[in-house]
C-alpha cells in the first residue's frame, strides 16, 4: 500500500500537490468568474468587429467622434481617452501597492493605497460620464435619409461643416453646435441656398453626392443631432449601440469595482483583516480591479485606435 | 518571493504600460503614412496597435494579477480556455462580417 501513501505525499503532483491549482477557494472562484467575464467581453468586442467589418467603408472613425477635451477648444482626438487610460492604469498600480502592503500586514499602507484606488475609480467613472454626455449631445449634426443612412455636410473645400456653420455661416457659426438645435426646414433652406454644399457618407471610403442629390436626400429624410440607441449623427447607429453597450458594461464594472473596493476599504479601517490575520480579501478584489483595467486596454484599442 | 522585494517591480510595470499607451496615442494622432499599408485585411498600424495591446494585457495579467507566480496547472486553467476560445471567436466573426449580406 505504499503507492497510495506516495501519492498523498507527492507534493509535486500537478505542481500543486493536494491542491493542484495551488490556490485558495475564494481566489480560484474569483478567477473563474473573471474568465467567464473575459469571454463575455470578447463576445461583445468581436460582435462589434463583425458589424465593423460588415460596414467597413462607412463605419465612423473614432478620432472624428471623440474630439473633446475639457477646457480646450477645437479637435483633440485621443487626448481625453488617453487621460482616462492613464487614470485607470494608475489606479491599478495603487491597487497592486495595496495588495503588496497587505502581504506585509501593513495596515496603514493598505488603507492609504485602497483610498487612492477608490479615488482613481471615481475619476474614471466621472470621465466616462463626461464622454457619454458629449457623445449624446452631439457635435456637428447630420442628415438621415429615408433609408436611415447618415450623411454629413461638406463644403467646396472638402471641410466638414456643422449645422451651426451651415446656417450661421463660416464666420458666425461654431465648429460644434454646442447643443443648439436646428430644424429640418432651417438646414434645408441653407443647403438649397448654397450650391457648393454637398452631403457625404462618413467613414474612410464614404461616397460623396452632388448638391441636387443632397437636397433630395434631406427633403425625403430628416436632420439628426447627437446620438442615442435609434439615431446617431456620427454614422451607423450600431456604432452608438455598441459604444453605449460596451463602455456602459465596462463602466458598470468600474462602478461595482469602486463599491466593492469601498467595502474592503471600510473593513480595513475596522481592522477586520488585522483580526483575521491576513489580507487575502484585498488580493481578491485586486484581481477584479485589474481585470477592469485589462478590459479597458482592449476597449481603448478597438474603439478608439483601430 | 524573492522577486517581490520592495515595490520597484510595480513601478517598472507602470512605466512600461505608460510608455506603450503613450506610443499608441502618438501613433493614433499622427498616423504615419508608411504604416498605413494594407496587409491581411487591415493596416500595419492596426496590427501594431493590437500587438502593443497584447503586450500591455500580458503585463497586467502576468505581473499585476500575479499569474506569472501561480502553479503551472493554474496557468493552464486560465490561459488555455481564453487563448483558444477568444482568438477562435474573433476569427469566425471577423471572417463572417466581411460576407454578411453580400
HADDOCK unambig.tbl for C-alpha pairs under 7 A between the chains (distance, minus, plus):
assign (segid A and resid 14 and name CA) (segid B and resid 73 and name CA) 6.19 0.50 0.50
assign (segid A and resid 15 and name CA) (segid B and resid 71 and name CA) 6.12 0.50 0.50
assign (segid A and resid 15 and name CA) (segid B and resid 72 and name CA) 6.36 0.50 0.50
assign (segid A and resid 15 and name CA) (segid B and resid 73 and name CA) 6.90 0.50 0.50
assign (segid A and resid 16 and name CA) (segid B and resid 71 and name CA) 6.39 0.50 0.50
assign (segid A and resid 20 and name CA) (segid B and resid 73 and name CA) 6.64 0.50 0.50
assign (segid A and resid 21 and name CA) (segid B and resid 71 and name CA) 6.05 0.50 0.50
assign (segid A and resid 21 and name CA) (segid B and resid 73 and name CA) 5.44 0.50 0.50
assign (segid A and resid 21 and name CA) (segid B and resid 74 and name CA) 4.74 0.50 0.50
assign (segid A and resid 22 and name CA) (segid B and resid 71 and name CA) 5.96 0.50 0.50
assign (segid A and resid 35 and name CA) (segid B and resid 78 and name CA) 6.95 0.50 0.50
assign (segid A and resid 39 and name CA) (segid B and resid 86 and name CA) 6.87 0.50 0.50
assign (segid A and resid 42 and name CA) (segid B and resid 86 and name CA) 6.40 0.50 0.50
assign (segid A and resid 46 and name CA) (segid B and resid 90 and name CA) 5.48 0.50 0.50
assign (segid A and resid 46 and name CA) (segid B and resid 93 and name CA) 6.41 0.50 0.50
assign (segid A and resid 47 and name CA) (segid B and resid 93 and name CA) 6.94 0.50 0.50
assign (segid A and resid 49 and name CA) (segid B and resid 94 and name CA) 6.10 0.50 0.50
assign (segid A and resid 50 and name CA) (segid B and resid 93 and name CA) 5.42 0.50 0.50
assign (segid A and resid 50 and name CA) (segid B and resid 94 and name CA) 5.12 0.50 0.50
assign (segid A and resid 50 and name CA) (segid B and resid 97 and name CA) 4.40 0.50 0.50
assign (segid A and resid 51 and name CA) (segid B and resid 97 and name CA) 6.33 0.50 0.50
assign (segid A and resid 53 and name CA) (segid B and resid 94 and name CA) 6.51 0.50 0.50
assign (segid A and resid 53 and name CA) (segid B and resid 97 and name CA) 5.11 0.50 0.50
assign (segid A and resid 53 and name CA) (segid B and resid 98 and name CA) 5.42 0.50 0.50
assign (segid A and resid 54 and name CA) (segid B and resid 97 and name CA) 4.79 0.50 0.50
assign (segid A and resid 54 and name CA) (segid B and resid 98 and name CA) 5.21 0.50 0.50
assign (segid A and resid 54 and name CA) (segid B and resid 100 and name CA) 6.21 0.50 0.50
assign (segid A and resid 77 and name CA) (segid B and resid 29 and name CA) 6.92 0.50 0.50
assign (segid A and resid 78 and name CA) (segid B and resid 25 and name CA) 6.51 0.50 0.50
assign (segid A and resid 82 and name CA) (segid B and resid 25 and name CA) 6.77 0.50 0.50
assign (segid A and resid 93 and name CA) (segid B and resid 10 and name CA) 6.79 0.50 0.50
assign (segid A and resid 93 and name CA) (segid B and resid 14 and name CA) 6.63 0.50 0.50
assign (segid A and resid 96 and name CA) (segid B and resid 64 and name CA) 6.29 0.50 0.50
assign (segid A and resid 287 and name CA) (segid B and resid 65 and name CA) 5.72 0.50 0.50
assign (segid A and resid 290 and name CA) (segid B and resid 64 and name CA) 6.93 0.50 0.50
assign (segid A and resid 290 and name CA) (segid B and resid 65 and name CA) 6.63 0.50 0.50
assign (segid A and resid 294 and name CA) (segid B and resid 57 and name CA) 5.98 0.50 0.50
assign (segid A and resid 294 and name CA) (segid B and resid 60 and name CA) 6.66 0.50 0.50
assign (segid A and resid 297 and name CA) (segid B and resid 53 and name CA) 6.59 0.50 0.50
assign (segid A and resid 298 and name CA) (segid B and resid 53 and name CA) 6.74 0.50 0.50
assign (segid A and resid 301 and name CA) (segid B and resid 49 and name CA) 6.81 0.50 0.50
assign (segid A and resid 301 and name CA) (segid B and resid 53 and name CA) 6.91 0.50 0.50
assign (segid A and resid 305 and name CA) (segid B and resid 28 and name CA) 6.00 0.50 0.50
assign (segid A and resid 306 and name CA) (segid B and resid 46 and name CA) 5.27 0.50 0.50
assign (segid A and resid 306 and name CA) (segid B and resid 49 and name CA) 6.95 0.50 0.50
